[in-house]
Amino acid sequence: MNGHRAHGFSSVHFLDSDEILNELDLKGDETFMDAGCGDGHIAIKVVEDYLPNGTVYAVDIYDASIEDMETYKNENNVENLINIEADIPKGIPGVEDESVDVVLMVNVFHGFKASRTIDEAIKEFKRIIKKDGKIAIMDYKAWDVPKGPPTAFRSSSKELEECFNKHDLKMIYLNEEIGEDIPEGKSHNFVVFQKE
């Protein structure tokens, strides 16, 4: 088992981008990263509706995702969008230390668990966020339900807290009532961490 790759499965059809982004209370001029941007619908939403005076990084391991984002950028003359192809645990090139206000991962973190690269990924996020920067994770609850990643790759909010605390990042916000309505309840957790 060498980890989990789910290229091309977009959350746009079952998660509400605005519901997610409203959790972040963006002011309009931040530097924001959509880490594991996939089809880029969240990064595009941020560019168009949330950060008119900010900078948006769209980062993904798949070159097809980044090519699509470059096409969007060029066709729409978007100047504040920076697209980066990167394997996050190995480093995100071109992003300076302590330069990002908010990192958001939507249905991405379980991939680090699957590939056993959680610590490397957290270290890289910690490197790039500002002193009061935030790392926000929206991912599936650790339930054994058919939809979403295998149960073994999911993390409870408590497990996430333990992973981030090891790196001197503390949980400052938790919303367990977000995501899709499934028979068991709301499908996701939304957790925000900050440098201590």
Stockholm file with secondary structure:
# STOCKHOLM 1.0

chainA/1-196         MNGHRAHGFSSVHFLDSDEILNELDLKGDETFMDAGCGDGHIAIKVVEDYLPNGTVYAVDIYDASIEDMETYKNENNVENLINIEADIPKGIPGVEDESVDVVLMVNVFHGFKASRTIDEAIKEFKRIIKKDGKIAIMDYKAWDVPKGPPTAFRSSSKELEECFNKHDLKMIYLNEEIGEDIPEGKSHNFVVFQKE
#=GR chainA/1-196 SS CCCCCCTTCCSTTTSCHHHHHHTTCCCSSCEEEEETCTTCHHHHHIIIIICTTSEEEEEESCHHHHHHHHHHHHHTTCSSEEEEECCGGGCCTTCCTTCEEEEEEESCHHHHHHTTCHHHHHHHHHHHEEEEEEEEEEEECSCCCSSSSCGGGCCCHHHHHHHHHTTTEEEEEEEEEEEEEETTEEEEEEEEEEEC
#=GC SS_cons         CCCCCCTTCCSTTTSCHHHHHHTTCCCSSCEEEEETCTTCHHHHHIIIIICTTSEEEEEESCHHHHHHHHHHHHHTTCSSEEEEECCGGGCCTTCCTTCEEEEEEESCHHHHHHTTCHHHHHHHHHHHEEEEEEEEEEEECSCCCSSSSCGGGCCCHHHHHHHHHTTTEEEEEEEEEEEEEETTEEEEEEEEEEEC
//
